Amino acid sequence: MSTHLSGTLSNLEKTNLLFKKLLGKPSTLTDREFFQEPNRPARTNVFQSQIFKDDIPVTASTSLTSLTDTSLDDNGNTLAGSYVGKTDGIIKRYIKIPLTSIDGTDGKAYEALEATTSHPSGNNNDGSGGANGTSGTYDRVTQDTIPFNFDTGGSYEIKLYKSNGQEIPFGYSGGEWIYDYESGIVSFYEYSNISGIDESNPPLVSFYRYIGEKGVSVSTVNKTVFDAGDKTGTGDDITAAQIDTRDLSTLGLSAYSQAFQFGGNYNGSWRMVVSGGNGNQAETKFRIQV
């Protein structure tokens, strides 16, 4: 039996909950095996805002991987430290942007600034924006980071630096830092092992971010192509998309098939329908309504 302070979850209870959640089961009792738990909906919900709609390139483009500190961002300013970053399609690269400590963590966790200029560190040396770069709203740009191992070749690398530009390695000597790709938060789990990082000297981070569309709604750009069978024939095998399965010739002359409609139920919308033939196949008519 595990012992723990009153009002807290033990490690066993936490592990039990996570293990059962992984298998799509609720956790009602710690001493129950997962197969003994009731069959209830227990899988993690996935929301539209969490779904990357566009395909991420298998490897980062050379136009992004070849960038350096002295390259220019999308606004023509210095790339290093820029919250604007450099874009190629649905991917944006950031180099050595400054982070800020999260309140209450004593310098052990950091996130992106809520910046109002593209260069909150005042290090811009290019373009017309001055030292602070371009005005704008730059909030939580570290969210939606592409994992470093998305490409097994490592083209989507994530690097962390001290404020003096020294790279911080992964692992024990680097304070066991972990980058949460969804929240955009960097946490040091062995903070005592790292020096030169604190609330007054936050780290810098370089990474690649997804900026494409999210969700599974129908795209206004991509098209869907319907392929049928014998496209040269006149039989049913030419059908690619079908609306209504009834014999429309049996409908009355003033009765209509199911419609294909452009727009909502408002004046100005267009609708394509077929009126019945009242028993005569030759009397069915294709109609356009507006």
C-alpha positions as CSV (number, residue, x, y, z in Angstrom):
1,M,0.0,0.0,0.0
2,S,1.3,3.4,-0.9
3,T,1.5,6.2,1.7
4,H,1.2,9.9,1.0
5,L,0.2,13.1,2.5
6,S,-3.6,13.6,3.0
7,G,-5.1,15.5,0.1
8,T,-2.5,14.5,-2.5
9,L,-2.4,11.8,-5.1
10,S,0.3,9.2,-4.7
11,N,2.6,8.2,-7.6
12,L,0.8,4.9,-7.8
13,E,-2.6,6.6,-8.2
14,K,-1.2,9.0,-10.8
15,T,0.4,6.1,-12.8
16,N,-2.8,4.0,-12.5
17,L,-4.9,6.9,-13.9
18,L,-2.6,7.6,-16.8
19,F,-2.2,3.9,-17.7
20,K,-5.9,3.3,-17.8
21,K,-6.5,6.5,-19.7
22,L,-4.0,5.3,-22.3
23,L,-6.1,2.1,-22.8
24,G,-9.3,4.1,-23.0
25,K,-10.6,3.1,-19.6
26,P,-11.8,5.2,-16.6
27,S,-10.0,4.8,-13.2
28,T,-12.5,4.1,-10.5
29,L,-10.3,2.1,-8.0
30,T,-6.6,1.9,-7.9
31,D,-6.6,-1.8,-7.1
32,R,-8.7,-2.7,-10.1
33,E,-7.0,-4.0,-13.3
34,F,-7.8,-2.1,-16.4
35,F,-9.9,-4.9,-17.8
36,Q,-12.0,-4.8,-14.6
37,E,-12.9,-1.2,-15.0
38,P,-16.4,-0.4,-16.5
39,N,-16.7,0.3,-20.2
40,R,-17.3,4.1,-20.3
41,P,-16.1,6.7,-22.8
42,A,-12.7,7.6,-21.4
43,R,-10.5,8.5,-24.3
44,T,-8.9,11.9,-24.5
45,N,-10.8,14.4,-26.5
46,V,-9.1,16.0,-29.5
47,F,-10.4,19.4,-30.4
48,Q,-10.4,21.2,-33.8
49,S,-7.7,23.6,-32.5
50,Q,-5.4,20.7,-31.9
51,I,-5.5,19.2,-35.4
52,F,-2.9,20.3,-37.9
53,K,-4.8,20.3,-41.2
54,D,-1.9,20.8,-43.6
55,D,0.8,18.3,-44.2
56,I,4.1,19.2,-42.5
57,P,7.0,18.6,-44.9
58,V,9.0,15.4,-43.9
59,T,12.1,17.5,-43.7
60,A,12.5,21.3,-43.1
61,S,13.2,23.2,-46.3
62,T,16.8,24.3,-46.9
63,S,15.5,27.9,-47.2
64,L,14.8,27.6,-43.4
65,T,17.6,25.3,-42.3
66,S,20.2,27.5,-43.9
67,L,19.2,30.6,-42.0
68,T,21.6,32.2,-39.4
69,D,21.5,34.8,-36.7
70,T,22.2,37.5,-39.3
71,S,19.5,36.5,-41.7
72,L,16.4,38.6,-42.1
73,D,12.9,37.9,-40.8
74,D,9.7,38.3,-42.8
75,N,9.8,42.1,-42.2
76,G,13.4,42.6,-43.3
77,N,14.8,42.9,-39.7
78,T,17.4,40.8,-37.9
79,L,16.2,37.2,-37.5
80,A,18.0,36.4,-34.2
81,G,15.6,37.5,-31.4
82,S,12.7,38.1,-33.8
83,Y,9.2,37.2,-32.8
84,V,8.2,37.6,-36.5
85,G,10.5,34.8,-37.6
86,K,11.0,33.6,-41.2
87,T,8.2,31.8,-43.1
88,D,8.3,29.2,-45.8
89,G,4.8,27.9,-46.6
90,I,3.2,26.6,-43.4
91,I,6.4,26.5,-41.5
92,K,8.0,29.4,-39.6
93,R,11.5,29.4,-38.1
94,Y,12.6,31.4,-35.1
95,I,16.2,31.8,-34.0
96,K,17.2,32.7,-30.4
97,I,14.1,34.4,-29.3
98,P,14.1,35.5,-25.6
99,L,11.7,33.8,-23.2
100,T,10.3,35.0,-19.8
101,S,10.1,33.2,-16.5
102,I,6.7,31.9,-15.4
103,D,5.5,33.3,-12.1
104,G,5.9,31.1,-9.1
105,T,8.4,28.7,-10.7
106,D,11.6,30.3,-9.3
107,G,13.2,30.4,-12.7
108,K,12.6,26.7,-13.5
109,A,10.0,27.3,-16.3
110,Y,9.9,29.7,-19.2
111,E,7.5,30.8,-22.0
112,A,7.3,33.3,-24.8
113,L,6.8,36.9,-24.0
114,E,3.6,38.8,-24.7
115,A,5.5,41.1,-27.0
116,T,4.4,44.3,-28.6
117,T,7.5,44.6,-30.8
118,S,9.2,42.0,-32.9
119,H,12.5,42.4,-31.0
120,P,11.7,42.7,-27.3
121,S,15.4,42.4,-26.5
122,G,16.2,45.5,-28.6
123,N,18.7,43.7,-30.7
124,N,17.5,44.5,-34.2
125,N,20.3,45.8,-36.4
126,D,18.5,45.7,-39.8
127,G,15.5,47.2,-41.5
128,S,13.6,50.3,-40.6
129,G,12.1,49.3,-37.3
130,G,14.8,50.5,-35.0
131,A,16.3,48.4,-32.2
132,N,12.9,47.1,-31.1
133,G,11.9,46.1,-34.6
134,T,8.3,46.2,-35.8
135,S,5.3,47.0,-33.7
136,G,2.6,44.3,-33.4
137,T,1.1,41.6,-31.2
138,Y,3.3,38.6,-30.7
139,D,1.8,36.2,-28.2
140,R,2.8,32.7,-27.3
141,V,4.8,32.1,-30.5
142,T,6.4,29.0,-29.0
143,Q,3.0,27.1,-29.2
144,D,2.6,24.6,-32.1
145,T,6.3,23.9,-32.3
146,I,7.2,21.0,-34.5
147,P,8.9,18.2,-32.4
148,F,12.6,17.9,-32.9
149,N,12.2,14.2,-33.9
150,F,9.4,14.8,-36.5
151,D,12.2,14.3,-39.0
152,T,14.5,11.5,-37.9
153,G,17.3,13.3,-39.7
154,G,16.9,16.2,-37.2
155,S,16.1,19.0,-39.6
156,Y,13.5,20.4,-37.2
157,E,16.0,20.8,-34.4
158,I,15.2,22.7,-31.2
159,K,18.1,24.5,-29.5
160,L,18.2,26.3,-26.2
161,Y,20.8,28.9,-25.3
162,K,21.9,31.0,-22.3
163,S,21.4,34.7,-22.7
164,N,25.1,35.0,-23.7
165,G,24.5,32.7,-26.7
166,Q,26.0,29.5,-25.2
167,E,24.1,26.4,-26.2
168,I,22.5,24.4,-23.4
169,P,22.8,20.7,-24.1
170,F,20.0,18.1,-23.5
171,G,20.3,15.9,-20.4
172,Y,21.7,16.1,-16.9
173,S,24.4,18.8,-17.6
174,G,21.8,21.0,-19.2
175,G,19.4,20.9,-16.3
176,E,17.2,18.1,-17.9
177,W,15.2,20.7,-19.8
178,I,12.1,19.7,-21.6
179,Y,10.2,21.6,-24.3
180,D,6.4,21.2,-24.3
181,Y,5.5,21.5,-28.0
182,E,1.8,22.2,-27.3
183,S,2.0,24.8,-24.5
184,G,5.3,26.2,-25.7
185,I,6.8,26.0,-22.2
186,V,10.4,25.1,-21.4
187,S,11.0,23.5,-17.9
188,F,14.2,22.6,-16.1
189,Y,13.7,19.4,-14.1
190,E,17.2,19.4,-12.7
191,Y,17.5,23.2,-12.3
192,S,20.4,22.9,-9.8
193,N,22.6,21.5,-12.5
194,I,22.4,24.5,-14.8
195,S,24.1,27.9,-14.2
196,G,23.5,31.2,-15.9
197,I,19.7,30.7,-16.2
198,D,17.4,32.6,-13.8
199,E,14.5,35.1,-13.9
200,S,17.0,37.9,-14.8
201,N,18.8,35.8,-17.4
202,P,16.1,33.8,-19.2
203,P,17.1,31.4,-22.0
204,L,16.8,31.9,-25.7
205,V,15.2,29.3,-28.0
206,S,15.4,28.3,-31.7
207,F,12.7,26.2,-33.2
208,Y,10.3,25.5,-36.1
209,R,6.6,26.3,-35.8
210,Y,3.5,25.1,-37.7
211,I,1.4,28.1,-38.9
212,G,-1.0,26.3,-41.3
213,E,-4.7,25.8,-40.9
214,K,-6.2,23.8,-38.1
215,G,-9.3,21.6,-37.9
216,V,-11.0,19.2,-40.3
217,S,-13.5,21.5,-41.8
218,V,-13.8,21.7,-45.6
219,S,-11.0,23.8,-47.1
220,T,-11.8,26.8,-49.2
221,V,-8.6,26.2,-51.2
222,N,-8.2,22.5,-51.7
223,K,-10.5,20.8,-54.1
224,T,-12.0,17.3,-54.1
225,V,-11.9,15.2,-57.2
226,F,-14.6,12.5,-57.7
227,D,-13.5,9.6,-59.8
228,A,-16.2,7.3,-61.4
229,G,-15.9,4.1,-63.4
230,D,-16.7,4.2,-67.1
231,K,-16.7,8.0,-67.8
232,T,-17.4,7.5,-71.4
233,G,-20.6,5.5,-70.9
234,T,-24.2,6.3,-70.1
235,G,-24.9,3.7,-67.5
236,D,-24.9,4.0,-63.7
237,D,-21.2,3.2,-63.5
238,I,-20.5,6.8,-64.6
239,T,-21.8,8.2,-61.3
240,A,-19.3,9.9,-59.2
241,A,-21.6,11.7,-56.7
242,Q,-25.3,10.9,-56.2
243,I,-28.1,13.0,-54.7
244,D,-31.4,11.3,-53.9
245,T,-31.9,7.5,-54.6
246,R,-35.6,7.6,-55.6
247,D,-37.0,7.0,-59.1
248,L,-37.6,10.7,-59.8
249,S,-40.0,9.9,-62.6
250,T,-42.5,8.7,-60.1
251,L,-42.7,12.0,-58.3
252,G,-45.5,14.5,-59.1
253,L,-44.8,17.3,-61.5
254,S,-44.6,19.8,-58.7
255,A,-42.5,17.6,-56.4
256,Y,-38.7,17.9,-56.2
257,S,-35.7,15.8,-55.6
258,Q,-33.2,16.5,-52.9
259,A,-31.3,19.6,-53.8
260,F,-27.7,20.7,-54.3
261,Q,-27.6,24.2,-52.7
262,F,-25.1,27.0,-52.7
263,G,-25.5,29.2,-49.6
264,G,-27.8,29.1,-46.6
265,N,-31.6,29.4,-46.5
266,Y,-31.6,33.0,-47.6
267,N,-32.7,34.9,-50.7
268,G,-29.8,35.0,-53.1
269,S,-28.8,31.4,-52.6
270,W,-28.8,29.0,-55.6
271,R,-30.3,25.5,-55.7
272,M,-30.2,22.8,-58.3
273,V,-33.1,20.2,-58.2
274,V,-35.0,17.9,-60.5
275,S,-38.8,18.0,-60.7
276,G,-40.8,14.7,-61.0
277,G,-42.3,13.2,-64.1
278,N,-45.6,12.1,-62.7
279,G,-44.9,8.6,-64.0
280,N,-43.4,9.7,-67.3
281,Q,-39.6,9.5,-67.5
282,A,-39.5,12.0,-70.3
283,E,-41.2,14.6,-68.1
284,T,-38.6,15.0,-65.4
285,K,-36.9,18.4,-65.5
286,F,-33.6,19.8,-64.2
287,R,-34.3,23.2,-62.5
288,I,-32.2,26.0,-61.1
289,Q,-33.8,28.0,-58.3
290,V,-32.6,31.3,-56.8
